[in-house]
Amino acid sequence: MRRKRLRVVGLTFGGVAVAVVASATTAFAVVNQSAHPAAGGQVSSPAAMGKSSPGTGSTLGKPAATAPAGSVEEVSAKVLPSVVQLQIQSGRQQESGSGIVLSADGLILTNNHVVASAVRSAQPSAPVTAPDSPFGGQFGGLPPGIFPGEQQPGGYRDGRDGRDSDDFDGRGVRPSAHSGDGVKATVTLADGRSVPFTVVGADPDDDIAVVRAQGVNDLTPISIGSSKDLKVGQNVVAIGSPLGLQGTVTTGIVSALNRPVATGDDQSGQRSVMNAIQTDAAINPGNSGGALVDMSGNLIGVNSAIASLSGGQDSQGGGQAGSIGLGFAIPVDQAKRIADELVSTGTVRHASLGVQLASSKDIPGAVVAGVVRDSAAATAGLPKGSVITKVDDHVIDGPDALVAAVRAKAPGDTMALTYQDPSGNARTVQVTLGQAAA
């Protein structure tokens, strides 16, 4: 059975890399791999894993009937019916990830990287040069209007608006995942039913996708919370299908907020940057697209990436990435906004600051190498040569942190930029973000 390569990542902090893990191996093989981790530092996105069936005595979908208020048992009973497993099979290769039920009639929220192979199979993408960039070239995963000033080896690449070039049809719907090259896309519900799904919309820039389970009208939508008022140290629960083990519940805390995390895909050239919730709840390959909830059972994030000491798939060490207590989730406020746009229009509006960024290991902050004419940055008077050090109350320690901060915003949102001008003076300006060209 052919194995898919680890989707390559960029370094973001502490020498730990961030990636999207996808595997076509069986669950048994995956467990063997993860039992022999290789040395090194790797951050992986816990995406697609080989499907496995629950073992004898599995209580999938049957949490405790009665549980103390505010307990993990109570949260599990509330949330488990709203978390599903997504499976994509093409020939002998099989991948799976997790999903979150949004509506009774089958809308499901997940990560783009969980369903990307189905989308690519349905309609192969081709890279597109950014026409709205005064600097030319292709820039991966960065919000349109923010471009890397200095390309690094294996650096940023992307299409014209941060999405892949797969076109939606006139209704804003992706081609069915069932129509391409014998691909079979199914969702296993919490009650054990398995039905086909199609991709409603996908946004590689933000690593969010929405799919629809076919022929259902009785699903249990998750309760949507907010990520706005999260606190470091508060308890959380993660639910998904790690290693294909559907309905797995793990617990932890919010370890950090506004953590810039960059992931990439060496097959599509896409690079995604998120302003993540960091958690120590155990998250493993297959958890991608699953739910991170608070102790009231409200969705606060979409589990998307992990850090691991494993070398990852197809590394020389041959180990499968696994949890070391460093997991990352896309905040629900961002994920829900993107999902709503995908459902209503099939596309996503991206915020644009309009700067070119230079990489500098010696300067703490995001170095502005250029300002796009008539952009949000130009209107606010941000000069070339500035070093952006804060967005609102959040410290900016490098380009990825600024990219993540802009990524979390919508066009028309405002942000306070604190920067050091070329003369060394500290200044703060209010910026109203523009909308990137489609």
Secondary structure, DSSP 4 states (H G I P E B T S, - for coil): ---PPPBP--EEETTEE-EEE---S-HHHHHHHHTSPPSS-EEEEE---------TT--TT---SS--TTSHHHHHHHHGGGEEEEEEEETTEEEEEEEEE-STTSEEEE-HHHHHHHHHHHS-------TT-TT-S---SSPTTEEESSPPTT-----TTSS-SPPP-TTS-PPPTTSSTTEEEEEE-TTS-EEEEEEEEEETTTTEEEEEETT-----PPEE--STT--TT-EEEEEE-GGG-TTEEEEEEEEEEEEEEEEE-TTT--EEEEEEEEE-S---TT-TT-EEE-TTSEEEEEEEEEEESS--TTSTT-PPP--SS-EEEEEHHHHHHHHHHHHHHSS---EE--EEEE--TTSSSEEEEEE-TTSHHHHHTPPTT-EEEEETTEE--SHHHHHHHHHTS-TT-EEEEEEE-TTS-EEEEEEE-EE---
